[in-house]
Amino acid sequence: MNLSTPPPVEELDRDYADQLRAELVKNARRGQRKGSVWAPVIAAACGIAVITTGVVVLAQPDDRPGPSAATPSTSSPSPAKVQKVPAGSSPRVSLDLGPASAADAKEAARKCLAHRGGHNGAPNSAQPADAETATVHQARWLKVLPGEHGKLRPARDRMLAQTLTTREGVWALCLDSDLYQVFDPARAGIPFEQSVSLNAAEPINGQWTIAEVPHGRSTVLFADFSFVTMPDVARVEVRIRWTGGASPWYGVPVVAGGGYVAASQPGAVHRRGQMEIDFRTFDKAGRQTFAGVEYG
């Protein structure tokens, strides 16, 4: 299945719903993952894995939540294995740069809704004009990290991430003018949370990009996650662990069940395939509600 382009639109809503359910079941059964994925993407760049970039800012976030549960520590692994770094040992960095203006959000939404399909493989029935009357749940500027789109030095230092629902009920996640996730309950014929396999035990699901960008004798490790969540999730954080240690936790606030987060680690030296991405969720009180691992 080609996940880079949307599949053709089926004639019957029932067929579309069945296809979506089958894809979710297949994804949930991949390997022995602690967290399921909506539509995993592992791309190839320079003969290695997928990669995107951003500037690492080692500062505590202003909106940081309360203490998180630490991952149990183990004995030091061999250099060929991913380090088991306790969760509490990594600093926390906020990618949030504050709210976007209504004008900036609407302009990006018009371009976003012009795409006929999302990166999650679902068709988009909305039109650019629907941006005029859409309900914007969240529109915020986020830091762009090294490795974004496979570049060590991205051309921009921020991106506009927004979630919205059109008057006809189409839900969309846009990054600048790009449509990442889209869901049309009228076409699917099933509730939103059921369609994206969300529940209290696993309150987050989405699409991963995992990449390695060659950089001299080392690499820039990069991972990003466009996601949907249960309504009580207020923050999502991710970090990269590899054979040499762990990156900071990079986090974003979440409003109305969707968003985007990325992690980047320049100067990492590791063996191909020896990388894991930790991700976790927090509620409005700052309590950790879920933790999972995506394997690179």
C-alpha positions in Angstrom: 0.0 0.0 0.0 1.4 3.4 -1.0 1.0 5.6 2.1 2.4 8.7 0.4 -0.7 9.2 -1.8 -4.4 8.8 -0.9 -6.2 5.7 -2.1 -9.1 6.1 -4.6 -12.4 7.1 -3.2 -14.7 4.1 -2.9 -18.3 4.4 -4.2 -20.0 3.2 -1.1 -19.6 4.5 2.5 -19.8 1.0 3.8 -16.8 -0.1 1.7 -14.8 2.8 2.9 -15.6 2.1 6.5 -14.7 -1.5 6.1 -11.4 -0.6 4.5 -10.5 1.9 7.2 -11.3 -0.7 10.0 -9.2 -3.3 8.2 -6.2 -0.9 8.0 -6.5 0.0 11.6 -6.5 -3.7 12.7 -3.5 -4.4 10.5 -1.6 -1.5 12.0 -2.5 -2.3 15.6 -1.0 -5.8 15.1 2.3 -4.8 13.6 5.1 -6.2 15.8 4.9 -5.9 19.6 4.5 -2.2 19.9 3.2 -0.6 23.1 1.3 2.0 21.2 -0.6 1.4 18.0 -0.2 3.7 14.9 -2.8 5.2 12.5 -0.7 5.0 9.4 3.0 4.4 10.0 5.5 5.9 7.5 9.1 4.8 7.2 10.7 6.6 4.3 14.1 6.3 2.8 16.6 9.2 2.6 20.2 8.9 1.3 19.8 5.1 1.5 19.1 5.1 5.2 15.8 6.0 7.0 13.4 9.0 6.8 14.7 12.3 8.4 13.6 15.9 9.1 15.3 18.7 11.1 15.0 21.4 13.8 17.0 23.5 16.2 17.5 21.9 19.6 16.6 24.4 22.4 17.7 23.0 25.7 15.3 25.0 27.9 12.5 24.1 30.2 9.1 24.8 28.7 6.9 27.5 30.3 3.9 25.2 30.1 5.7 22.1 31.4 3.4 19.7 33.3 4.1 18.0 36.7 6.6 15.2 37.4 6.4 12.2 35.1 6.9 8.5 35.9 10.5 7.4 35.2 11.2 4.5 33.0 12.9 1.7 35.0 16.7 1.7 34.6 18.6 -1.3 33.5 22.2 -2.3 33.4 24.3 -0.6 30.7 23.7 -2.2 27.3 26.3 -3.0 24.7 27.2 -0.2 22.2 25.1 -2.0 19.6 21.9 -1.7 21.6 19.5 1.2 22.3 20.2 2.9 25.7 17.6 2.4 28.4 17.6 5.9 29.7 15.2 6.7 32.6 12.4 9.1 31.5 13.2 11.5 34.3 16.9 11.8 33.1 16.0 13.8 30.0 15.3 17.5 30.1 12.0 18.8 28.8 11.7 21.3 25.9 8.6 23.0 24.6 8.2 23.4 20.8 5.3 25.8 21.4 5.9 29.4 20.1 2.4 30.7 20.9 -0.9 31.2 19.1 -1.1 32.2 15.4 -3.2 35.1 14.3 -6.7 34.4 12.9 -5.6 35.7 9.5 -2.5 33.5 9.3 -4.5 30.4 10.4 -7.2 31.1 7.8 -4.8 31.6 4.9 -3.0 28.3 5.8 -6.3 26.5 6.1 -7.5 27.6 2.7 -4.4 26.1 1.1 -4.5 23.0 3.4 -8.1 22.1 2.5 -7.3 22.4 -1.2 -5.6 19.0 -1.0 -7.8 16.1 -2.0 -6.3 13.7 0.5 -4.3 13.7 3.7 -1.1 12.0 4.6 -3.1 9.5 6.5 -4.5 8.1 3.3 -8.0 9.4 3.7 -9.8 11.5 1.1 -10.8 15.1 1.8 -14.3 16.2 0.8 -13.8 19.8 2.1 -13.0 22.8 -0.1 -10.8 25.8 0.4 -13.8 28.0 0.9 -14.8 25.9 4.0 -11.9 27.6 5.8 -14.1 30.7 6.1 -16.7 29.0 8.3 -14.6 26.3 10.0 -14.2 26.0 13.7 -10.5 26.3 14.5 -9.7 24.3 17.7 -6.0 25.2 17.9 -3.6 27.2 15.7 -0.1 27.6 17.1 3.4 28.2 15.9 5.9 25.4 16.6 9.7 25.3 16.5 11.1 23.5 13.4 13.9 21.1 14.4 17.0 19.9 12.4 16.0 17.0 10.2 12.7 18.4 9.0 12.3 17.3 5.4 15.7 15.8 5.5 17.5 19.1 6.0 20.3 19.8 8.6 19.4 23.5 8.4 15.7 24.0 7.6 14.8 27.1 5.6 12.3 28.1 8.2 12.4 28.2 12.0 8.7 27.8 12.7 5.6 26.1 11.4 1.8 26.7 11.9 0.1 23.6 13.3 -3.7 23.8 13.5 -6.7 21.5 13.9 -10.1 22.5 12.6 -13.6 21.1 11.9 -15.6 22.4 8.9 -19.3 23.2 9.0 -20.0 19.9 7.3 -18.1 18.0 10.0 -14.7 17.2 8.3 -11.9 17.2 10.9 -8.4 18.2 9.7 -4.9 18.6 11.0 -2.8 21.1 8.9 0.9 21.9 9.1 1.2 25.2 7.3 -0.6 24.5 4.0 -0.1 20.7 4.1 -3.0 18.4 5.0 -1.6 15.7 7.4 -4.7 14.1 8.9 -8.3 14.3 7.8 -11.4 12.5 8.9 -14.9 12.7 7.4 -17.4 10.9 9.8 -20.2 11.2 7.1 -18.2 9.1 4.7 -16.7 6.7 7.2 -20.0 5.9 8.9 -18.4 5.3 12.3 -17.5 7.6 15.2 -14.2 9.5 15.2 -12.7 7.7 18.2 -13.6 4.3 16.8 -12.2 5.0 13.4 -8.8 6.0 14.7 -8.6 3.3 17.4 -8.7 5.5 20.5 -9.7 4.5 24.0 -8.8 5.2 27.6 -6.0 2.5 27.6 -4.4 3.9 24.4 -5.4 7.6 24.2 -3.2 8.5 21.3 -2.7 7.3 17.7 -1.2 8.8 14.6 1.4 8.8 11.8 5.1 8.6 12.3 8.1 9.7 10.2 11.4 8.4 11.4 14.6 9.5 9.7 18.4 9.6 9.8 20.2 12.5 8.0 24.0 12.0 7.4 26.1 14.7 9.0 29.8 14.2 8.6 30.8 11.1 10.6 27.6 11.2 12.5 23.9 11.7 11.8 20.9 13.8 12.8 18.2 11.5 14.1 14.7 12.8 13.6 11.2 11.7 14.3 7.8 13.4 14.0 4.3 12.4 15.0 1.0 13.8 13.7 -1.6 12.5 16.0 -5.1 12.4 17.3 -6.0 11.9 21.0 -8.7 11.3 23.5 -10.3 14.6 24.7 -8.6 14.5 28.1 -5.1 14.6 26.6 -3.6 18.1 27.1 0.1 17.5 26.2 2.2 15.1 24.2 5.9 14.6 24.4 8.4 12.5 22.4 12.1 11.7 22.7 14.6 9.7 20.7 16.8 7.0 22.3 19.7 5.5 20.4 22.9 3.6 21.1 24.5 6.7 22.6 21.8 8.0 24.9 18.6 10.0 24.7 17.4 13.3 23.4 15.4 15.8 25.4 11.6 15.3 25.7 10.0 17.6 23.1 6.5 18.6 23.9 3.4 20.5 22.6 0.1 21.5 24.2 -3.0 19.7 22.8 -6.4 21.1 22.3 -9.5 19.3 20.9 -7.8 16.0 20.3 -5.1 16.5 17.7 -1.6 17.9 16.9 2.0 17.5 15.8 5.2 17.0 17.7 8.8 16.3 16.6 12.2 15.3 18.2 15.7 15.8 16.9 19.2 14.7 17.9 22.1 16.1 16.0 25.6 14.5 16.3 24.3 11.0 17.1 26.4 8.0 16.2 24.6 4.7 16.2 24.0 1.6 14.2 21.3 1.6 11.6 18.0 0.4 13.0 19.1 0.9 16.6 16.7 3.7 17.5 13.5 3.9 19.5 11.1 6.8 20.0 9.4 7.2 23.4 6.1 9.1 23.5 3.8 9.9 26.3 0.6 11.9 27.1 -0.5 14.1 30.0 -3.8 15.4 31.2 -4.7 18.9 32.2 -3.5 18.4 35.7 0.0 17.4 34.4 -0.4 13.7 35.2 1.1 11.2 32.8 -1.7 9.1 31.3 0.1 7.0 28.7 3.6 5.9 27.6 4.6 4.0 24.5 7.5 3.2 22.2 7.8 3.4 18.4 10.6 1.4 16.9 12.9 2.9 14.3 
